[in-house]
Every structure is written in C-alpha cells, then in structure tokens.
Amino acid sequence: MTGSALSVSLREAVDEVLETMFFVQNEGQAVEDRPIEELVASRVDFEGSPSGMLSLRITLQAAQGMAADFLGQESSELPPGRTTEVVSELANMICGAVLSRVESETTFRLSPPRTTIETGDVLTGCGDAIVCRVQLPDGALSVSFVYHGAGS
C-alpha cells in the first residue's frame, strides 16, 4: 500500500472512531505550533504480515473530556486511571480500524496498549511513520502508524 493510501486510511479510521465511539468531531488538522503540555500517550504493537505499531498522543484535557463522554460521567467524577484506560481503548480501536482497511485479508495479533501520562509535544511523530494530526474541541490528537519488516 502506498504512503498516501495509508494516510487516507489512517485519517478515515481516526475520524470514524472519534465520531462513532467517542462522539467527537474532528475540527481539522491540529496546528503544529503547540506548547509542551501534559498528555496521554498510548502504543499498540501488532504482529502479522506486515507487523508494525500505532502510537497515539492526546492532550490530557482532551483525553479527560473524551473519557468522561465515553463513560457517561463528568470529568471531575472520573476515578483515577479511567482516562488512561479509555485512551488505551481509543488506540486499540483506531489500530483495528486501520488494519481492517489496509490489510483486510490478514490476521493480526495486537498487543495490549501501553498507556502513560507524560509531558511533551502532542504532535511529535516517530521516524518514517504516517501521521494523522487532529484538532479536537478540548485539545489535540496525533496518531502515528508504521509498518516494520516484510510487506512495508
């Protein structure tokens, strides 16, 4: 699959998951001149032919708002750890949606998402990854997708 086709598939998967599962509208490409802030980062590795990984970074405020909406609670009522659990599920859903679009005949094994709260730049990508940057009502989201090894 070409880089541009993968980029389109990634954008479609991100938009679909945000809209159908989290009731969030993509407000366009996130601006790249953002200050360093607290964010939630999640990574899902997948094995198959090809193998690779999806990395997601979202501002903490946007993650808390999405988690509250997803769980039907107020942000102030979220128990500790629920935001990272919801972001893990977001990363898992987006990874599955991308893979089903680009490699629909292949079986993949996804690792459990590894999710942390950290300080950094939400828009940072990794190496030669395809990156989708999204402006959300309460912050920004960046999703990187890369194949490793055969078939990339």
PAFI-215525 format. One record per residue: residue in one letter; x, y, z of N, C-alpha, C in turn. Coordinates in steps of 0.05 Angstrom, whole numbers, plus 5000, padded with zeros to 4 digits. Layout:
N
aXYZXYZXYZ;...
//
This chain:
152
m501749775000500050005000501850255000;t501050454984502650694982502250865007;g504251045012504051215035501651395035;s500851495011498451665010495951515015;a495751265006493351095011493251025041;l495550965053495650915082494851165098;s495751395089495051645102492051695101;v490751645078487851675076486451475094;s487351225095486151015112486351085141;l488651195149489051275177487151505184;r486951705167485151935172482251835174;e481451665156478651555157478151405182;a480051235190479751075215479551255239;v481351455241481251635264478551785265;d477751895242475152035242472851855250;e472751615239470651425245470451355274;v472751285286472751205314471951445332;l473051685326472451915342469451975341;e468251965317465452035314463551825325;t464051575319462151365326462451265354;m464751255365465151145392465551355414;f466451595406467051805426465452065422;f463852065400462052295395463652555393;v465952545382467752785379468152845349;q467853095342468353175314471153265311;n472353185289475053285281474653565272;e476153755283475854035276478054125256;g479253925243481353985223484053905233;q486053945216488853875224489754045247;a490953915267491954065290494254245282;v494354475294496454665289499054555301;e501254595287503754475296505354645316;d504554895319505955075338504555065365;r504954835379503654795405505754785427;p505154895450507054885472507154595483;i509254545497509554285511507454275534;e506054065536503954035557503653745565;e502053715586501553445596499753295576;l500453045570498852895550498852605558;v497052455544496852175548497852045523;a499751855526500851715503500251415505;s499551295482498951015481500250885457;r501150635459502350495437501250215436;v500550135411499549865405501449745384;d502749525390504349385371502549165358;f503049105333501548885321503448705305;e502748445306504348245292502648115271;g503748075248502447955225504247985201;s503047995178504648045154503348275139;p504248515144506648605159506048655188;s508148705204507948785232508449075234;g507849195256508349475260507249575286;m506649835287505649955312504050205306;l502250265324500750515324501350655350;s501950915348502551075372500651315372;l499451365395497451575397498351765420;r498052025415498652225436496352425435;i495252485459492952665461493352845486;t492653095483492853275506491153165529;l492053205553490753095577487853205579;q487453455574484853575576482953445556;a483853405531482153275511481552985519;a483552845530483252565538481252545561;q481352725580479452725602476652775593;g476252965575473653025564472452785548;m474152665532473252435516472552195535;a474252155555473751935574471051975588;a470552225597468052285611465652235593;d465852325568463652295549463251995543;f465451845539465251565533463951405555;l464651485580463651335604461051455615;g460151675603457651805613457951925640;q460252045646460752165672461852445669;e461852595690463152855690466152815693;s467752985681470652965683471552965712;s470353125729471053145757470452885773;e468652715762467852475775469452225766;l471252255747472752025737474651915758;p474451655764476451545782479251545770;p481251545787484051535777484451295758;g485751345736486451135717484351095695;r481951195698479951155678480651295651;t481851525653482651675629484651505613;t486651395626488651235611487350985600;e485450865614484050625604482550695578;v481150915578479650995555481551065531;v483751195537485651255515486850995504;s487350795522488250535512486250415493;e483650435500481550325483481450485457;l481750745458481850915433484050815415;a486450775426488750685409488150415397;n487050235413486349965404484349975381;m482250145384480150165364481250285338;i482850485340483950615316485850415302;c487550275317489350075304487749865289;g485649755302484049555289482649665264;a481649915265480250035243482150075219;v484650165225486650205203487249935191;l487949735207488749475196486449345180;s484049375189481849255173481449395146;r482249645144482049795119484349715100;v486749695110489149665093490049375089;e489349205108490148925106487848745114;s485648765100483148625108483348325107;e485148215091485347925088487447805107;t488747965124490847875141489847855170;t490847655185490247635213492547755229;f491847925248493848065265493447995294;r495648005309495547985338496348255349;l494548385363495148645375496048615404;s498148765411499048765439497148935455;p496948885481495449065498496649345496;p495049555494496149825493497749885518;r499950025514501650135536501150435537;t499950525559499050805561500250935585;t501251185581502451335603501551625601;i501851765623501552055623504352175624;e504952365607507552475605507452765597;t509752895596509853175586511353165560;g510353315540511653315514509953465494;d510753425469509353545446507453335435;v504853395435502853205426503153145396;l504453325381504553285352507053145343;t508753065361511152915354510552655342;g511652595318511252335305513752165311;c513951945298516251775302517351685275;g519851735269521251645246519751665220;d519351435206518151435179515151375181;a513951425203511051365207509351555190;i506951455183504751615173503451745197;v503052005196501952145220499352285213;c497452265230494852405227494652585252;r494452845247494153045269491353155268;v489953165291487253255292486853465314;q485453675307484653865327481953785339;l481853765365479353685380478353925394;p475853925403474754155418476354235442;d477554045457479054105481482054065479;g483054025455485953985453486653865426;a488753705425489753585400490353295404;l490353155381490852865380492752815356;s494752645360496552565339496752265339;v496352135316496551845313498651785292;s500651625300502751535282502451235276;f502751155251502450875243504850805226;v506150575233508550495217508650185216;y509450095192509949805188512949755193;h513549515203516249425207516649175190;g519049145178519748895165518248845140;a517648585134516548495109513848625103;g513548685078510948795069510649095073;s512649225085512249515090512749685066;
//
